[in-house]
Amino acid sequence: MNRDPIPKSYSGATTPVCLTVTSLSILLVNDFFGYSQYVKPVTKTLASLGFLYLGVNYGLVNSDQGYYVFIGE
C-alpha cells in the first residue's frame, strides 16, 4: 500500500498564518516590554510577507481585482 506523505486534508494556509501570528506576537511582546527598536520593522515585514504569501498561495494574483489588491498591499 502506497501512503502519501502529505495528508489530503493539508491546508496550504498553515505556513503563512503561522508566520503572521508568530510575527505579530513577537511585535506585541516587544512593544509591551520595549526590548529593542529594531524588532518592529523586522516583525512587521514578516507579517506582511505572510499575508502576501497567503494571497499567492490561494491564487489571488490570477484575477484582475486580486492582482490590484496584491499590488496595493
matplotlib code that plots the C-alpha trace (Angstrom):
import matplotlib.pyplot as plt

x = [0.0, 1.4, 1.0, 1.0, 3.5, 1.2, -2.4, -5.1, -6.6, -3.4, -4.2, -1.7, -2.6, -0.7, 2.7, 1.6, -0.8, 1.8, 4.3, 1.9, 0.7, 4.2, 5.5, 2.6, 3.1, 6.7, 5.8, 3.2, 5.6, 8.4, 6.1, 4.8, 8.2, 10.2, 13.1, 14.5, 13.7, 14.9, 12.4, 9.4, 10.5, 11.5, 8.3, 6.0, 7.8, 7.5, 3.8, 3.2, 5.1, 2.8, -0.2, 1.3, 2.3, -1.2, -2.6, -0.2, -0.9, -4.6, -4.3, -5.1, -3.0, -4.8, -7.7, -7.6, -9.1, -6.9, -3.8, -4.6, -5.2, -1.9, 0.0, -1.7, -0.6]
y = [0.0, 3.4, 6.1, 9.8, 11.7, 14.7, 14.1, 15.2, 17.5, 19.6, 23.3, 25.5, 28.3, 26.8, 28.3, 31.9, 32.0, 30.7, 33.2, 36.1, 35.1, 34.5, 37.8, 39.7, 38.0, 39.0, 42.5, 42.9, 41.5, 43.8, 46.8, 46.0, 45.5, 47.8, 45.5, 46.7, 49.3, 47.0, 44.3, 46.3, 46.7, 43.0, 41.6, 43.9, 42.9, 39.2, 39.7, 41.4, 38.7, 36.2, 38.0, 38.2, 34.5, 33.6, 35.6, 34.0, 30.5, 30.9, 32.4, 36.0, 37.3, 35.2, 37.7, 41.4, 42.5, 40.2, 41.5, 45.1, 44.1, 42.2, 45.2, 47.6, 45.6]
z = [0.0, -1.1, 1.5, 0.8, 3.0, 2.9, 4.0, 1.5, 4.1, 4.3, 4.1, 2.3, 4.7, 7.6, 6.9, 6.2, 9.0, 11.5, 10.2, 10.6, 14.0, 15.3, 13.9, 15.4, 18.8, 18.9, 17.9, 20.7, 23.3, 22.1, 22.2, 25.6, 27.2, 24.9, 24.3, 21.0, 18.4, 15.6, 16.2, 14.9, 11.3, 11.0, 12.5, 10.5, 7.3, 8.2, 8.9, 5.6, 3.8, 5.5, 4.0, 0.6, 0.7, 1.6, -1.3, -3.8, -2.4, -2.9, -6.4, -5.6, -8.5, -11.1, -11.3, -12.2, -9.0, -6.9, -8.8, -7.8, -4.2, -4.2, -5.6, -3.2, -0.2]

ax = plt.figure().add_subplot(projection="3d")
ax.plot(x, y, z, "-o")
ax.set_aspect("equal")
plt.show()
